[in-house]
Amino acid sequence: MAFLEQEHLRVVLLNTRNRIQSIHEVYKGNVNSAVIRAGEIFREAVRSNAPAVILAHNHPSGDPAPSDEDVQITRRIIDAGKLLDIEVLDHVVLAQRGFVSLKERKLGFD
């Protein structure tokens, strides 16, 4: 994902042992908060009864630093997941110059 020319947002579905169940591309193109809907993020997780997810998206610019919008989106998705009883374990931003875990940096996670 780090070398893709457009932004992609993927959701990694995890099982009860936090092992990868499947990965789904949710958005491709300009990923921004106006476009992202919780229903799209959690659709496959609800269908497959996944108890947890990890969000992953890329920054084509090469800089993995999360934007303010990335943090806002993360908060919104975490809140929506709580309503569905689906835990968001992390949101990872990938880019040519590395990756950043928003959870590790406590961005959007309480």
C-alpha positions as CSV (number, residue, x, y, z in Angstrom):
1,M,0.0,0.0,0.0
2,A,2.9,2.4,0.7
3,F,3.7,2.8,-3.0
4,L,0.2,3.2,-4.4
5,E,-0.4,6.4,-6.3
6,Q,-3.9,7.0,-4.9
7,E,-5.1,6.8,-1.3
8,H,-6.6,3.5,-0.3
9,L,-8.4,2.7,2.9
10,R,-8.6,-0.9,4.0
11,V,-10.1,-2.7,6.9
12,V,-8.4,-5.7,8.4
13,L,-11.0,-8.0,10.1
14,L,-9.7,-9.9,13.1
15,N,-11.1,-13.0,14.8
16,T,-11.4,-13.5,18.6
17,R,-7.7,-14.3,18.8
18,N,-6.8,-11.1,16.9
19,R,-5.7,-13.1,13.9
20,I,-6.4,-11.8,10.4
21,Q,-9.7,-13.1,9.1
22,S,-9.8,-11.0,5.9
23,I,-8.8,-7.6,4.4
24,H,-11.3,-5.4,2.5
25,E,-10.7,-2.3,0.5
26,V,-13.3,0.3,1.5
27,Y,-12.2,3.4,-0.3
28,K,-9.9,4.3,-3.2
29,G,-9.1,7.8,-4.3
30,N,-9.3,10.9,-2.2
31,V,-10.0,9.5,1.3
32,N,-11.4,12.3,3.5
33,S,-13.9,12.6,6.4
34,A,-16.7,13.8,4.1
35,V,-16.6,10.6,2.2
36,I,-16.0,8.0,4.9
37,R,-19.1,6.4,6.3
38,A,-19.1,4.1,9.3
39,G,-21.5,1.7,7.5
40,E,-18.9,1.1,4.8
41,I,-16.1,0.6,7.3
42,F,-18.0,-2.0,9.4
43,R,-20.1,-3.7,6.7
44,E,-17.9,-6.8,6.3
45,A,-17.1,-6.9,10.0
46,V,-20.8,-7.1,10.9
47,R,-21.4,-9.7,8.1
48,S,-18.6,-11.9,9.4
49,N,-19.2,-11.2,13.1
50,A,-15.6,-9.9,13.5
51,P,-15.0,-8.6,17.0
52,A,-12.2,-6.3,16.1
53,V,-10.7,-4.4,13.1
54,I,-7.6,-2.5,12.2
55,L,-7.8,0.4,9.8
56,A,-5.0,1.0,7.3
57,H,-4.6,3.7,4.7
58,N,-1.7,5.1,2.7
59,H,-0.4,8.6,2.0
60,P,0.8,8.8,-1.6
61,S,2.9,11.9,-0.7
62,G,5.4,9.5,1.0
63,D,4.9,11.1,4.4
64,P,3.2,8.8,6.9
65,A,2.5,11.5,9.5
66,P,-1.2,11.4,10.3
67,S,-3.2,14.5,9.4
68,D,-5.7,16.2,11.8
69,E,-8.4,14.7,9.5
70,D,-6.9,11.2,10.0
71,V,-7.2,11.6,13.8
72,Q,-10.8,12.9,13.5
73,I,-11.8,10.0,11.3
74,T,-10.2,7.6,13.7
75,R,-12.2,9.0,16.6
76,R,-15.5,8.8,14.6
77,I,-14.8,5.2,13.6
78,I,-13.9,4.2,17.1
79,D,-17.1,5.7,18.4
80,A,-19.2,3.9,15.7
81,G,-17.4,0.6,16.5
82,K,-18.4,0.9,20.2
83,L,-22.0,1.1,19.2
84,L,-21.6,-2.1,17.1
85,D,-19.5,-3.8,19.8
86,I,-16.5,-4.0,17.3
87,E,-13.2,-2.8,18.7
88,V,-10.9,-0.7,16.5
89,L,-7.5,-1.9,17.6
90,D,-5.4,0.6,15.5
91,H,-5.3,2.9,12.5
92,V,-2.1,2.6,10.6
93,V,-0.9,5.1,8.0
94,L,1.6,3.7,5.4
95,A,3.8,5.6,3.1
96,Q,7.1,5.3,1.3
97,R,9.0,6.7,4.3
98,G,7.5,4.3,6.8
99,F,4.4,3.9,8.8
100,V,2.7,5.4,11.8
101,S,0.4,3.7,14.3
102,L,-2.2,6.2,15.6
103,K,-2.8,4.1,18.6
104,E,0.9,4.0,19.5
105,R,1.0,7.8,19.3
106,K,-2.3,8.0,21.2
107,L,-3.9,10.0,18.3
108,G,-7.7,9.4,18.4
109,F,-7.4,6.7,21.0
110,D,-8.3,7.3,24.6
